[in-house]
Amino acid sequence: MSGTFSRRAAVLGAAALPIIQVLKGQSKSRPVVISSANRNDGGVNCCAKAAEVIKAGGDTLDAVIAGVNIVELDPRDNSVGYGGLPNEDGVVQLDASCIHGPTRRMGAVGAIEGIKTPSKVAKLVMEQTDHMMLVGAGALKFAKAMGFQEENLLTEESRIAWIAWKMSLRDRNGHTNWGPGLDAPPEKQKAAVLQELKGMFPDAADDVLAQAWEYAIHPPHGTINCISLNEKGEMSAVTTTSGMAWKIPGRCGDSPIIGGGLWLDQDVGGAGSTGRGEENLRVCGAHTVVENMKHGMPPKDAILDTLKRVSRNFNDDKKRLAAVELDFYALRKDGEYAAGSLWQGSRFAVSTGDAASHTEQSVYLYERSRA
Ligand code: SD4
């Protein structure tokens, strides 16, 4: 993961030489793009696209936005853009933010409905307004004024998953209005629910119904964060998501929060996150990672320190932390990069131009016990 700079820095020692001075002294960077991994090779395709735009001389922000657009428009990725899992009302609400390093400008949208590519709207908020963030109905109104088409973002698969989630809900007496038999033992319960779903959606494939039930019980994590660096040392970054499945309408996560789900300092580097936004916001994660790098930590350590702060908020109680999925991604201005997760097992995507876009293993804070 290291470029030549990082080896030199390690020899010199971070304390001996403020990182910022070293980075400013650099001449040419090797282009690098990193992103979260995402399903269906979403991250690999995103990084490949962004690297292609950079290679063709495109702007670093245009590059990452072109990259994440692939995932936003892919209905199979149900954590981002079109096809994202909806809120508790069955409405898909999207969050996105972007930062353009060279101009130090930023934009964001929160809880926007009906627009497949919120990252593009965030960029227009940055470019075309004197504001930094638009949310809800105002964000949609702005997008439409900018020529975006309002569309239904709820795919049939996401709608089925939403209904399955509703069927999984119980009142305190164990009753649900959305289907019978759920107070049976777990296996029977699952079979009963799948049968019920089959009756409601006779044309849906069995694996779609099984997946819907799985999503209802264990809402999946997703989101895409992408950070880029070109040969001139210019950087940009974007994060885009449909947020937490089944959320309360209007809930914004960390992804549209500048400093939370995304931060970039053109003199230092960028960082972003995926996973449980609330826990990230409690440590201003992306900003913390970049500040750590600014003060000399390599990306890997900058991330691990931030994850330790998350853990500290739970008094390092791993039982409670077991419910928290959180990943950070960091790219330093000299091209050194890393990703790290609270729990072992994550991967992230990288394109360096030296090799085809691929995934690598993230570092992690904790291993899950096998018991
Ligand atoms: C959020 N961070 O809305 C996003 C969701 C996410 O994996 O990344 N899920 O909190």
Boltz pocket constraint, residues with backbone or C-beta under 6 A from the ligand:
constraints:
  - pocket:
      binder: B
      contacts: [[A, 79], [A, 220], [A, 221], [A, 222], [A, 223], [A, 241], [A, 242], [A, 243], [A, 244], [A, 252], [A, 253], [A, 254], [A, 255], [A, 261], [A, 273], [A, 274], [A, 275], [A, 276], [A, 277], [A, 278]]
      max_distance: 6.0
